[in-house]
Each structure stands twice: as structure tokens, then as C-alpha cells.
Amino acid sequence: MAPWRNWSGRHSVEPDRLQFIRSEEDAAGLALGAQERGRTIRVAGAGHSHAPLVPNTQVIADLSALSGVISADQDHQRAWVRAGTPIYALGPALHQHGLALHNQGDIDRQTIGGACATGTHGTGRGARNLSSVVVGARVATATGEIVEWGPGQASAGWNVARLNLGSIGIVTALELKLRETYRMAESAFVTNGDEAEARIPELMAENDRFEFYWSPRTDQAFVKRMNETAEPAQYPVAGEGKRVAWSFEVYPSHRAQLHTEMEYSVPMESGPACFRAIKELITSDFPDVEMPVEYRAIASDDVWLSTANGRETVTISVHRDIHHDEGPLFRACEEIFLEYEGRPHWGKVNYLDGSQLSGMHVDWDRWWLERDRLDPSGTFLNDYMRSIRPA
């Protein structure tokens, strides 16, 4: 069997079986068969996670064939979409129905199922992560059933399904709460790290969405402002920092350089001080770091295991080219993030154990209790998930 690798190549494994899923029935049959044989399954989306969520020596399921919009309700601004749909394909497909995601990240290579499973997000003080817009889920469970969960049902399965870490079954489809399609105008300017930090409150207050990338070697900060607009779209879509187009054409940026990444979410009020500490650490101790530090904001939500659960949040990301050892930099940064009550992004690198993670998430025990009820045999747990599971 050929090995499975994630996008950066940092994680690879040679599974006994790599199953290409073409239907819900196929997913249900695979899940039941694995459970009966005592085998484990992990589901691969686009492989864009920097955390070891997929690696599994037994079965890896590829959902890329489960792609596209199943149905759309423009009046209620909802749509059912297949979990394997890449975000870059989802935007144009929803646009045909006059609908759009409320927000999305600056990378659109992930599948919608994988992005929701890990709490992936964009930026904007009033914009929540993708998991928070999940209002329904269809899941092939280890019993061979296809169940459908939503917030109006008694089952707590929906609370786990929204941000599931691939650990409750094979999520085949999601129902998303959307909005009318809209255009965005993006503008940018370059300043230095201190100035970018000083202007955070102003830029956050004056713009729908704002983020910046601070480059350590040059002390340049590339600041992006994105605001909804009635201006007509301008084609071809210009380079990053000067775009006016539909939202799904403006949010993403091209990130071709293979890298690995650590991201932590800290309380919004602590964001500037945490960024300053990271900036000082890199400047003094890691002068060879070339890739930028990214600063974004997301709104509070009520999603179990979300890094923004119960608090307005700033996210700070550090990156390392795959040709360098990220360990010393990331471990040093993690110490700072923890000083500022940080919570790690589920799809990025962290070095925490289950007891540390449990102290960060008020719903930790509830999430695991429900997960174990849904999958008592542990069919959907890999080594990493078992390592953080409560004893």
C-alpha cells in the first residue's frame, strides 16, 4: 500500500487499507466492517492539518468523491453539502444559489468536513469559526447506520459532530447556516511590527475583517483590511491586498511554500501583549526565522472544544519551512501562549497532553463522554486521539 502523507509531508503513514469512499452506503459498510473486525478508521480530507489527526496504520478513508452541494434553501439561508467538498469549490457552488459562507480562512484547500472537524476559521471580530455554522450532520457510525443530527434533537451527538476531530464516525454531509452572497473589498499596507501592534484596536474597530503578517527578518507587517462593499467585482482578481470581488474570491490567498504551523487562541484583550512577547522571543532567540507570524480575530461561540468557546479570541500563528526543525521555535512559543491562557488550534502543532487540554475546555469531559457513547469500541480513534483521551 502506498503511504498517505499530509500536505506538508510532516506526517506520513502506510495504512493497511486506503479506502476511496463514493457513497454514504459505502461509508456505512466500511465503518461496520471495521468495527466488527476490531480495526480503526481515520478519515482524510485534504491533508492540510499539521496535527497527527489522520495517521493510522489500519484504515484511512478518502472522502474526496463525496463533493458538491446536495440542496440549498435560499429563503432560510441553509444548504446541505457533502463533507468532501473543497472550500475552493464550495464558494462558487453556493454562489449559484445566492448563498455564501459567513467567513472562511486564508487557505481554501481544506475540505469543508475537515475544516469544521477542527474548528478552522477566518478573521473578523464578529465572525465565528466554521464549526459554529454547522446546523446538521449526517454520519456513518460504527454500527453501520447513517444518522442525522441537528440542534433540535435530544441527542448530544450534534454537539460533538460540529467539531468532531474525526472521532465519531464518517461524517458524510453537513448542513450549514449561510448568508446572502456578498462582495468584499480588500486593501493593504505595510508597516513595522510595533506600529501594527499599536494599531490593533483601531484596525479591529474600523474594519469588518482585519489581519496582519509580521515578517521577523525584515520587521515588516503586511496589514490586510477586508470590508463588505457594493462595488462591482473587478476581474481579473488582482493580487493580494487590492481585490474587489465576491467573498470566496477575496478571502483566500495562495500559500505555496510547504511549511508546518502552530496556532494558539488567546483572549482578545491579551492578544497584543502575547504578540509582543512572541515577537521579542523570535527576534532575540530565533533570528533565522523567515516565515511570518499571523494575527487574526474570531468571535466567541458555544461549540464544544472550540478554541473560541465562551470568549472573544485572537489567534496568533507561527510558521516554519519544512526544511527546518520547527521543534525549538514551536516549544518556546508554546510556553508564551500558555502564559496567556492560549488554546491550540486542533489542526496545528501542539505538544500538550490530555490533562493540559482538559483544563482549557470546559466541555472536555462531556465531549469525550458523548464520543465514547457513540463509538464505544474506539473504531474512530488513532494513536494521537487515544493519547489525549481521559483515563
Order of alpha helices (4+ residues) and beta strands (2+ residues): beta-beta-beta-alpha-beta-beta-beta-beta-alpha-beta-alpha-beta-beta-alpha-beta-beta-beta-alpha-alpha-beta-beta-beta-alpha-beta-alpha-beta-beta-alpha-beta-alpha-alpha-alpha
